[in-house]
């Protein structure tokens, strides 16, 4: 991207602290970004990562400390988590890019209005005509200063940089898939010509191909950038430095994410060892004082004063942070599910808009039965979310049918825009209580805490929550409802690793059937026992977990294995949970051994193309 970057750029936070509702989010944060840096800002949800981006962008004033810039006119631009919500789907691609230039567009419109007014004046007052001409001259000068007439050229260059061709400039924003919408959002940010680029969870909703494009694109840029992301592989591929936010403080580590893991482990091990050695000495000292407090009271008093002074001093090694035991959650019990749950038969469907017709499925079949844990995978725009909506009746297929066929099916559906259904006037706790099915107040607070709604946060009105917070609250509500069929569309997009692991564990112990769409391969590997891949408008069912899918798809396996982060677990087999042992045994009333079981030979696939090797 051609950019008028100065020779050296620096943006730094020094001794930053910020307090929200008497809660100290940042305590004493000092770090910065400069020319050549691609910094990954990591940490749990609630650690203040987005808050730090907003402080650097000048949107938020810190309670204490200073933001130091290399120049007063230094420009920042941020790609927000909710950037998709900010896109106007009814605009054309070109109009969406042009919308970045609000001030410039106003100058152009004012010029057009002045010209129209001048043309409509036939016998007008010469003084009034002169006023309009003077106004036009002033606007013309502003237009030249702002290089208004070069904007279309800049947009064309940016479209080309983002991979769009000129004809697509007239396509509606609504016609582009999630990966291409990310390119629109990124292009709009770059059109602001920033000196520092701020990216907040840029890989949400992206397939592997889109993530790889973004990685390559960011590595080629000369703009210093700060990236907030829970995608560890992405950070490993892009970043030259990692800043770890924890407990209100930040620690800088040189290198990519793999090196950060090693350095942090060594630092934490050293910290723990120093703390343990210190506490051992203090324990010995306390034992001595207890033993001799009667015989040598004066000496004991002096030694106790020295100890107290040491504990209050900067030399005292504080206790390292402790993550605690993982929170466990179980979905409420639901009615027993029938053997046959849902079916898709001879289905053909296309995505239609005013510009184009994109065929998604061609005469496909799929059968879902009790106990199935299916993950649907495929590139952005292949129709994964559409498949879920067809299955539950939110959309009608062009041909064939998709329907729930089982008896006693209690469906819970989580969609990507689930948060839109929340009552904006309610508080967080009122919302969760409205979805509760008998859980105690303490259980609700514990679940909310796991999704980062702690303390006074539960009293916040929904209308004041961020997009990510609304998505987490919606997921909380869904987890409280009794269901025996879960249909989940990208449930992990706004979750940090502990919350994601809690959801994984809850789904592993869920006794019903699951159908999930996710780009998170590690999440799928923990939850799904069969994979449905959308390939060339067909549904290909792999009768095994994600590891099995990788083993039977060489191209996918090579891509994924090349991205593994040193020091982190590889994708393994899905855990086997004996759900029958987790439920109370039911009394047998006799009958055939096969009663209540699906006995079809094509088990779970119907006429779908099968991959068994």
N, C-alpha and C positions, 0 to 999 in steps of 0.2 A: 504493500500500500504506500503510495507516495505521500509523504508527510513532512511538514515543515518542522522536523524535530530539531531542537537546539543541540549544541555539542554535548551538553551534560544535563541530565534530568534527575532530580532527587525530590522525593516526597517522604517525609519522616514524621512519626509520632514520638514525642518525648514526654515521658512521665504522665501518660494519659490515664485518667480515671473517669468513670461515669457511673452515676447512680440513677436507677429507675425505681420509683415507689419505695424508697428506703432500702433498696437492694443494690449492693455494690456489684455491678456486672464486670467492670474493668477496674483494676486497683492501681497498678503502676506499670503501664505498658510502654515500652520503648523499642521501636524497630522501624525500618524504612525500606523503600524500594528505590533503586537508581538505575541508570542506563545499563542495559545488558541483563537485568534481573528478570526472571520469571518465577515469582514466589508463590508457593502453595501455602495457603492459610488453612490449617487443619485444627480439629478439635471436635468435641461432642456438640450436639445441638444445645443451644443455651450458653455456650462458652463466650459469646460476644463476637463471633466472626463477622456476621453481616453488619453489626453495630460498628465495627472497625472500618469496614468499607464505607459506610455512610459518613463516618467522621472524616475519612480521607477525601471523600467526594465533596465535603463542605455542607452536607445536608443536616448534620447533627453537631451540636456544640458540646464538647466534652465538659465535664464538671471541673476537672483539673487538668493541667498539662497544656502542651502546645503542639500544633501541627506546623512543621517547618517545610517550606517550599523552596526549591532552587530559584524560582522567579515568581513574582507576584501574579503574573498572568498565566501561570501554569494551568493547563486544562486537563480535567479528568472526565472520563465517561464510563458509565456502568451498565453492564448487561445484567439485569435483575433476574431473580428466580422466576418471577411472574411475567417475563417479557412476552410470552405468548398471549396473555390476557390483554396486553397493551396494543396488540396488532388489531387493526380494523379490517375484518375479513371481507367486507364489501368493497374495499379499495382494490385497485390493480396493484401489481407489484411495484411498478414505477411510481404510482401515487403514494404508496406506503414509504418508499425511500425518500421521495420529495417532501414528505410530511416532517422530516427532521428539521427542515429549514423554516421554522415558524416565523422568525423575524423577516427573513428574506421574502417568504411567500406573502407576508403582509405588505411589504413594499411594492411587490408586483401587483397585488390586488388594488392597493391605493392608487397606483399609476393608471391601471385600467379604469378605475372609477372616475379619476380626474379627466381622463381622455373622453370617456362617455359623457361626462357632464359638459365638457367643452364642445363636443359635437352637437349636443342638444341645444346649445345657446345660439340662436340666430340673431336676434336684436337685443342682445344683453348689454348690460352696463359695461363699458370698456374697463372700468376699474375692477369689476368683479372678474372679467376675463383675464386681466393682468394678474390678479391674485391667484387664479387657477394656474396660469402659466408659470408664475413664480414657484407655486407649490410643486408643479410637475418638474421644474428644474431642480428643486431641492431633492425630490424623490429620485430623480435620475442620478444625481450625484451620490446619494445613498446606495442606489443599486450598483453603481460602478465600484464604490468603496467595498461593498459586500460581495463583489464578483457574482452578482445574481445571474448574469447571462452565461456563466460557466457551470451553473449547478447541474444542468442536464448532462453535461459532459462528465462531471464528477460522478453522478448517479450511474451513468453508463459504464464507467470504469469500475465502479464498485460492484455492479451486477456481474461484470465479467470476472472480477476477482473472486466473487462468491460462487462462481460456477453457473450463473444464469445466462441464457442466451438472449438476444435482443427481442425475439418474438415473445418470450415469456414475460416481458415487461407489461403486456396487456392482459395477462392471466390474473384472475382474482387471487388474493392472499389465501382465501378459503380452500383453493384447489391444491395447495402444497402440503406435503406430509410434515410430520414433526421435525425430521432432520433438516428439511429445506426451510422450515419456519425459523429454526435456529440460525441458519445462514442469513435470513432476512434480519433477524434481531441483531446479529453481529455486524452486518453491513451498516445498519442504521447507526450503531455505536461508532463505527469507524468513520462514518461521514461527518461526525462531530470533530474529527481531526484531533483526537486527544494526545496529550503528552504522556499520560499514564492510563492504562486500560485496567478496569476493575470488572471481574467476571464472577458472578455468584451462581454456583451450581450450573455451569453451562451444559453439562452432559445429561441433565434430566431429560427423559423422553427419547434419548438418542439410541439408535442401533449401533452395532459395532462399526459398520462402514462409515457412518456419520462421525463417530468419535474419532476414528483414525484420520478422517479428513481434517477435523478440527485440530487434532494434535499436530499434524504436518503444517497446517496453516499458521498456528501460533508459533511454532518453532522458527518459521521463516520471517516473523515480524521483528522490526527493530524497536518496537514500543515496549518500554518496561511495563510489566503487568503483575497484578495480584489476582490469584485464582482461589476462590473458596470452593471446595469439592470434597465429597465423601468417596469419589471414585479413585481408589488408590492406584490402579493401573494407569489411569489418565495422568495423574500427578507424576507418576514415575517416568512417563514418556516425555513430559513437557517441562517440568520445573528444574530450576538450577539451585533453588534454596527452599527450605521448608520453615515456616513459622508455626510453632505449636502453641495453641491457646488452651490454657488449663488453669482453673481456679482463680481467674481474674488476672493472670500474668501470661506473658508470651516468651517463648524461648526460640532463638534462631539456630538453625542447623544448615550448614553448607552442603549442597549436593541434592540428588533427587530423593524420591520417597524411600527407595531401598536403603540408601545410605542413612537417611533420617532414622529408620527403624533400628539400625545397628547402633547409631550414636545415642539415640534416646535410651535404648536398653542398657548400654554401658553407663550412661549418666544416672539412670534410675537405680541400677545395681550398686553403683558407687555411693549414691545418696543413702540407700537403705543400709549399706555396710557401715557408713559413717554414723548414721543414726543409731544402729544397733550397738556399735562399739561405745558410743557416747552414753547410751542408756545403761549399758553394762557397768560402766564406771560410776555413773550416778547411783545405780542400785547398790553397788558395793559401798559407796560413800554413805548412803542412807542407812545401810545395815550397821556400819561402824558408829554412826551418830546415835542410832537406837541403842546399841550395846553400851556406849559410854556416856549417855546423857546424864546419868546419876553420878558417876565417878568424876567426869571432867566437863561439867556444865559450861564453863567459860569457853573452852576449846570447841565444844560442840556448837555453841552459839556462833562463834567466829566462822567455823566451817560452813554452817548453815547459811550465814549471810553471804559468804563467798559463792556458795552454790546458787542462791537466789539471784545474786547479781549476774552470774554467768548465764542462767536461764533467760534472763531479760535482755542479755546482750546480743549483738549481731553474730557473735561466734557460735551461739547455740544452734545446733542443726535441727531445723524443724522436721516434724514427721512427714515422710513422703505421702502424697495423696494415695488413697485407697479406693478402688472402684466398687468394692462391696460385692455381695452375691448378686447374680443376675435375677431380675424380676421374672416370675413365672405367671402365666395367665392361661386360663382354660376357657374355651367357648362354652356358653351355657348348653345344657342338654337339650336335644331336640327330638322330635318323634322319629321312630325307626323309618329308614328310607327303603323304598321298594327296590327290587333288584335292577330294574330298568329305569333310568333317570331321564335321559334326553336323547334326541336323535336329530340328525341332519341328513336329508335324503334328496339326491339328485338336485342339489342346490347350485344355482348360477346367479351371480349378482354383480352389479357394476356400481361404482360410485359416480354419481352424476352431478355436474354443476353447469353453470351457464356457458362455460368455455369448452369443457371436454367431458368425455365419458371414459372412465378408467375401469376396465373389467378386472374384478378381483378374484372371482371364483368361477370355475367351469365344471358343472356337473359333479359336485363333490358330495361325499358321504362321510358321516362320522357317527359313532354310537358311544354314549356315555352311560356307564353303569355304576352301581353302588361300590364305593371304595376307590373309584378312579381318582387319581391326582395328576391332572393333565396340565402341562405348561405349553402354551401356544407361542411359537417363536417365528421370527421372520423379519425382514427389513422394514424400515419406516415406509408407510404407504402400502404395505402388502395386504392390509385388511384385517389385522388381528382384533382391533377394537370393534370393527364392524361385525366380525364373526360372533363376538360375545353379544352384541346388541340384537343380532338376528336370532340368536338362540333363545333369548329371554323375551322376544316379541317387541322390542323397542323399534325395530325396523322390519319391514316386510321384504322377503326375497323377491327378485325378479322372476325366478323360476324355482320349482321344487319347494321344500319345506324345511323349517327348523323349529323345533318345539320341545317343550318339557312333556315327557310322556309318562313319567312315574306317578305313583300315588303318594300322598302325604309329603310332597316336596315342599319344604320351607326354604325359599330362596333368599339369599342375601347377596346383593350386587353392589360392588364398589367400583365406581367409574372415575376416570381422571378428573372430571369436573364435578365430582360429588359435592364439593364444598359449596357449589352454587345453590344447593337445596337447603342450606342452613338458615335458621331464623336470625337475621342480623340484630334483632332487638333483644335477644336473650344473652345471658352471660354464659361463660364456658361451663360452669357447674350446673346451671339450669338446663343447658343443652344436653349434658351427659346424663343428668337425672331423668330427663324426658325419654331417654333411650334405655334406661335401666330396666332390667327384668328381675328385680329383687335383690340386687347387689347392695351391700351396706355402703354407707357414706364413706367409711374408711377404705373399702375396696375400690370405690370410684376414685377417691383421691390418690390412691396408690397407682392405679392405672393412668390417671392424668399425669402424675409425676413422671411415669416412665416415658410419656410423650412430651415431656418438658413443660407441663403446666403446673407450676409450683407456687406455693405461697399465695400472694394476692393476684397472681395471674388468672386464677380460676374465677375471679370476679370481673374480668375484662369482658366487655361486650364483644360479640362476634364481629360486629362491623369494624372494630378496630384491630382485628387480627390480620396478620400477613397471609398471603396465599398459602405458604407452607404450613402455617399454624392452623389455618382452616382445614387443610387436607389432613393433618394429623388428628384434629378433633373429629372429623368425619369418620376416619378409620377407627377411632376410639368408640364412637357410637355404633358402628357396624359390629365391632367385636363383642358388644354387650347383648346383641339380639340372638335368640335361639334360631338356629338354621341347620339344615342338613345338606344344603348345596351352596357352596360359596363360588361366586363368579367375581374375580378380582382383576381389575385393569390397572396395572402399574401401581400396586399398593405401597411400594418402598421408595417412591420418588423423593419424598421429603423426610425420610427417616435417617437418623445417624446409625452407626453400627450396633450399639447396644439395643436400640429400639427394633432394629431389623432382626437381630438375633432373637429377641423376645417373640416377635411375630412368627419367625421360622419355627420356634419351639412350640408355640401354640397351634400352628397349622399341622405340625407333625403329630400332635395328639388329638387332632380334630377327627371325629368318628364318621363324618359324612364324605361327600364327594367334593372335589375342588377342581376348578378350571381357572387358570391364572395366565395373564399376559404380563411379561416383565422382560426388560432388557438386562436385568441384574442376573448374570449367569450363576454367581455363587448362591444367591437366594433360590433360584430354580433348582440348583443341585441339591439343596437341603430339603426341598419341599415336594418336588414332582417325582413320580415314579414312571411316567410315560411322557413322551414329547410329541406334539403335533407341529410339524414344520410346514409353513405355507411356502410352497415351491412351485413356480410356474403355474400359478392359479389353481394348484391342487393341494389337498391336505395329505401329507405323508405322515403316518403314525409310526413312531419308533417305540417298540414295546420294551422300553427300559428307561432308566433315569438319564440325566444330562451327560453323565460320564459315558454311558452306552451310546448316546447320540453322537458325542465327540468321536468315539472309537469307530463309528460307522460313517463319519463324514470327515475325510482327510483334510479338506480345505479348512473347515471350521476348526478342527483340532490343531492344525499348524498355526493358525492365527491366534488362537487362545493361548497355546503353550508359549508362543513368542512374547506374550504380554505378561506372563507371570511375574509377580513382584518378589524379589529375594527376601526371605524371612517370613513370608505369609504362606498359609496353607494352599495347596493345589486343589483343584476340583476333584472330589472323590465321589464314591457311591453314596446315594441317598440313604440316610439312616433307616434301619428297620425298626419300627415301633409296633409291638404286639398290642394292638388296640383292644383285642378281645379280652386281654388280661386286665385292662384298665376299667372295664365295665363290669357291673354285677352280673353273675350268671343268670340266665333266664330259664325258667322251668320249661322242660321239653314236654310237648303234648303229642309226641309220636309223629308218624308220617314218614314219608320217604326221605332218605338221606339227602336227596337233591332238592327237596322242597324249599322254595324261596331263593334258590340259586339260579344264576343265569347259566344255561347249559349250551348256548349257541357256540358253534365251533369257531365263528369269526370273532369271538370275544372282543368287544370294544372297538372294532374297526368297521364292521359291516362291510361294504364294498370298497373301503378306502384302500389306496395303494399302500401295501405293507412293506416294512423293511425289517426282515429277520434274517440275520446272517449267522 
